[in-house]
């Protein structure tokens, strides 16, 4: 009996040894598992730690997603002549409001009570305004052309230029429509009445003032 049981037990041990060794290899990793969790096949349980260890390596192999910063417009460089013209234009513009106020006051006084002294002063201030806008038209239009390709220029210089050029045209029309001197019998095709001359003058001076204030408020 003993001789028969011995070989049987030895066979059982030899058969159970591979399964026992596999359970021991995976046992340390599954001991902490909740007993209420659904059972997972042993081969999958052994594969889970290996996959967990491989996850950092796989993450390192994946290309990092980078966000590109928004493209900035290329810088635009102005010439030295541009700076000189801008300086002349800026400081000449400081005389705009004093000349406009003086011309309006002289024109209104001359309109109400004509006089030779007032007329000469009115013409002198008008000539000064014409010279101012001649200088600023050349410097302003020249710089406007040079800055046409600047992506950061904005619309303010263009609005300023259009108003100033409108004032220039108004000044030319105002000078052309001079009131006739009926007492001396002088008249020409360019002569006009005082009301028309005054209307053109005030419109031109208003455009000149608006052009100046646009750039003043815009800190240009």
RAVEN-V130589 format. One record per pair of residues at least 24 apart in sequence whose ideal C-beta (glycine too) atoms are under 10 Angstrom apart, sorted by the first residue. I is the first residue (numbers start at 0). J is the second residue. D is the distance in whole Angstrom. If there is no record, write none. Layout:
i:I j:J d:D
i:I j:J d:D
This chain:
i:21 j:45 d:8
i:71 j:150 d:10
i:72 j:149 d:9
i:72 j:150 d:4
i:72 j:151 d:7
i:73 j:150 d:8
i:74 j:149 d:9
i:74 j:150 d:10
i:74 j:151 d:9
i:75 j:145 d:10
i:75 j:146 d:8
i:75 j:148 d:7
i:75 j:149 d:4
i:75 j:150 d:7
i:75 j:151 d:7
i:75 j:152 d:8
i:76 j:149 d:9
i:77 j:142 d:8
i:77 j:145 d:7
i:77 j:146 d:7
i:77 j:149 d:8
i:78 j:142 d:10
i:78 j:145 d:7
i:80 j:141 d:8
i:80 j:142 d:9
i:80 j:145 d:8
i:81 j:138 d:10
i:81 j:141 d:8
i:81 j:142 d:6
i:81 j:145 d:5
i:81 j:146 d:8
i:82 j:142 d:9
i:83 j:138 d:9
i:83 j:142 d:10
i:84 j:134 d:10
i:84 j:135 d:10
i:84 j:137 d:8
i:84 j:138 d:4
i:84 j:139 d:8
i:84 j:140 d:10
i:84 j:141 d:6
i:84 j:142 d:5
i:84 j:145 d:9
i:85 j:138 d:7
i:85 j:139 d:9
i:85 j:141 d:10
i:85 j:142 d:6
i:85 j:145 d:10
i:85 j:146 d:10
i:85 j:219 d:9
i:86 j:138 d:9
i:87 j:134 d:7
i:87 j:135 d:8
i:87 j:137 d:9
i:87 j:138 d:5
i:87 j:139 d:10
i:87 j:142 d:10
i:88 j:134 d:8
i:88 j:135 d:5
i:88 j:136 d:9
i:88 j:137 d:9
i:88 j:138 d:4
i:88 j:139 d:6
i:88 j:141 d:9
i:88 j:142 d:7
i:88 j:163 d:10
i:88 j:214 d:9
i:88 j:219 d:10
i:89 j:135 d:9
i:89 j:138 d:9
i:89 j:214 d:9
i:89 j:219 d:8
i:91 j:130 d:9
i:91 j:131 d:6
i:91 j:132 d:9
i:91 j:134 d:5
i:91 j:135 d:6
i:91 j:138 d:8
i:91 j:139 d:10
i:92 j:131 d:8
i:92 j:132 d:10
i:92 j:134 d:10
i:92 j:135 d:6
i:92 j:138 d:10
i:92 j:139 d:9
i:92 j:159 d:10
i:92 j:163 d:9
i:92 j:207 d:10
i:92 j:210 d:9
i:92 j:211 d:6
i:92 j:214 d:7
i:92 j:215 d:8
i:92 j:219 d:10
i:93 j:131 d:10
i:93 j:211 d:9
i:93 j:215 d:10
i:94 j:127 d:8
i:94 j:128 d:9
i:94 j:130 d:10
i:94 j:131 d:6
i:94 j:135 d:10
i:94 j:211 d:10
i:95 j:128 d:8
i:95 j:131 d:7
i:95 j:132 d:9
i:95 j:135 d:8
i:95 j:163 d:10
i:95 j:166 d:10
i:95 j:204 d:10
i:95 j:207 d:6
i:95 j:208 d:7
i:95 j:210 d:8
i:95 j:211 d:4
i:95 j:212 d:9
i:95 j:215 d:9
i:96 j:207 d:9
i:96 j:208 d:7
i:96 j:211 d:7
i:96 j:212 d:9
i:96 j:215 d:9
i:97 j:124 d:10
i:97 j:127 d:10
i:98 j:124 d:6
i:98 j:125 d:9
i:98 j:127 d:6
i:98 j:128 d:5
i:98 j:129 d:10
i:98 j:130 d:10
i:98 j:131 d:7
i:98 j:132 d:10
i:98 j:204 d:9
i:98 j:207 d:9
i:99 j:124 d:9
i:99 j:128 d:7
i:99 j:131 d:10
i:99 j:166 d:10
i:99 j:203 d:9
i:99 j:204 d:5
i:99 j:205 d:9
i:99 j:207 d:6
i:99 j:208 d:6
i:99 j:211 d:8
i:100 j:124 d:10
i:100 j:204 d:9
i:100 j:208 d:9
i:101 j:125 d:10
i:101 j:127 d:9
i:101 j:128 d:9
i:102 j:127 d:9
i:102 j:128 d:6
i:102 j:173 d:10
i:102 j:200 d:7
i:102 j:201 d:10
i:102 j:203 d:10
i:102 j:204 d:6
i:102 j:207 d:10
i:103 j:197 d:10
i:103 j:200 d:8
i:103 j:201 d:7
i:103 j:204 d:6
i:103 j:205 d:10
i:103 j:208 d:10
i:106 j:173 d:10
i:106 j:193 d:10
i:106 j:196 d:9
i:106 j:197 d:7
i:106 j:200 d:6
i:106 j:201 d:8
i:106 j:204 d:9
i:107 j:197 d:8
i:107 j:200 d:10
i:107 j:201 d:9
i:109 j:178 d:9
i:109 j:193 d:9
i:109 j:197 d:9
i:110 j:178 d:9
i:110 j:193 d:6
i:110 j:194 d:9
i:110 j:196 d:9
i:110 j:197 d:6
i:110 j:200 d:10
i:113 j:178 d:9
i:113 j:180 d:9
i:113 j:182 d:10
i:113 j:193 d:9
i:118 j:178 d:10
i:118 j:180 d:10
i:121 j:200 d:10
i:122 j:174 d:9
i:122 j:177 d:10
i:125 j:170 d:8
i:125 j:173 d:8
i:125 j:174 d:7
i:125 j:200 d:8
i:126 j:174 d:9
i:128 j:166 d:9
i:128 j:170 d:7
i:128 j:173 d:10
i:128 j:200 d:10
i:128 j:203 d:9
i:128 j:204 d:8
i:128 j:207 d:7
i:129 j:167 d:9
i:129 j:170 d:6
i:129 j:171 d:9
i:129 j:173 d:10
i:129 j:174 d:7
i:131 j:207 d:9
i:132 j:163 d:7
i:132 j:164 d:9
i:132 j:166 d:7
i:132 j:167 d:5
i:132 j:169 d:10
i:132 j:170 d:6
i:132 j:171 d:10
i:132 j:203 d:9
i:132 j:207 d:7
i:132 j:210 d:9
i:133 j:167 d:8
i:133 j:170 d:10
i:135 j:160 d:10
i:135 j:163 d:7
i:135 j:166 d:10
i:135 j:167 d:9
i:135 j:207 d:10
i:135 j:210 d:9
i:135 j:211 d:9
i:136 j:160 d:9
i:136 j:163 d:7
i:136 j:164 d:7
i:136 j:166 d:9
i:136 j:167 d:6
i:139 j:163 d:6
i:139 j:164 d:9
i:139 j:210 d:9
i:139 j:214 d:9
i:140 j:164 d:8
i:153 j:217 d:9
i:153 j:219 d:9
i:155 j:213 d:7
i:155 j:214 d:7
i:155 j:216 d:9
i:155 j:217 d:5
i:155 j:218 d:10
i:155 j:219 d:7
i:156 j:213 d:9
i:156 j:214 d:8
i:156 j:217 d:9
i:156 j:219 d:7
i:158 j:209 d:9
i:158 j:210 d:8
i:158 j:213 d:6
i:158 j:214 d:9
i:158 j:217 d:9
i:159 j:209 d:9
i:159 j:210 d:5
i:159 j:211 d:8
i:159 j:212 d:9
i:159 j:213 d:5
i:159 j:214 d:5
i:159 j:215 d:10
i:159 j:217 d:8
i:159 j:219 d:8
i:160 j:210 d:8
i:160 j:213 d:10
i:160 j:214 d:10
i:161 j:206 d:9
i:161 j:210 d:8
i:161 j:213 d:10
i:162 j:205 d:10
i:162 j:206 d:5
i:162 j:207 d:8
i:162 j:208 d:9
i:162 j:209 d:5
i:162 j:210 d:4
i:162 j:211 d:9
i:162 j:212 d:9
i:162 j:213 d:7
i:162 j:214 d:10
i:163 j:206 d:8
i:163 j:207 d:7
i:163 j:209 d:9
i:163 j:210 d:4
i:163 j:211 d:8
i:163 j:213 d:9
i:163 j:214 d:9
i:164 j:206 d:9
i:164 j:210 d:9
i:165 j:202 d:9
i:165 j:203 d:8
i:165 j:205 d:10
i:165 j:206 d:5
i:165 j:207 d:9
i:165 j:209 d:9
i:165 j:210 d:8
i:166 j:202 d:9
i:166 j:203 d:5
i:166 j:204 d:8
i:166 j:205 d:8
i:166 j:206 d:4
i:166 j:207 d:4
i:166 j:208 d:9
i:166 j:209 d:8
i:166 j:210 d:6
i:166 j:211 d:9
i:167 j:203 d:8
i:167 j:206 d:9
i:167 j:207 d:9
i:167 j:210 d:10
i:168 j:199 d:10
i:168 j:203 d:8
i:168 j:206 d:9
i:169 j:198 d:10
i:169 j:199 d:6
i:169 j:200 d:8
i:169 j:201 d:9
i:169 j:202 d:5
i:169 j:203 d:3
i:169 j:204 d:8
i:169 j:205 d:9
i:169 j:206 d:6
i:169 j:207 d:8
i:170 j:199 d:9
i:170 j:200 d:8
i:170 j:202 d:10
i:170 j:203 d:5
i:170 j:204 d:9
i:170 j:206 d:9
i:170 j:207 d:8
i:171 j:199 d:9
i:171 j:203 d:9
i:172 j:196 d:9
i:172 j:199 d:5
i:172 j:200 d:9
i:172 j:202 d:9
i:172 j:203 d:8
i:173 j:197 d:9
i:173 j:198 d:9
i:173 j:199 d:4
i:173 j:200 d:5
i:173 j:201 d:9
i:173 j:202 d:8
i:173 j:203 d:6
i:173 j:204 d:9
i:174 j:199 d:9
i:174 j:200 d:9
i:174 j:203 d:10
i:175 j:199 d:9
i:176 j:200 d:9
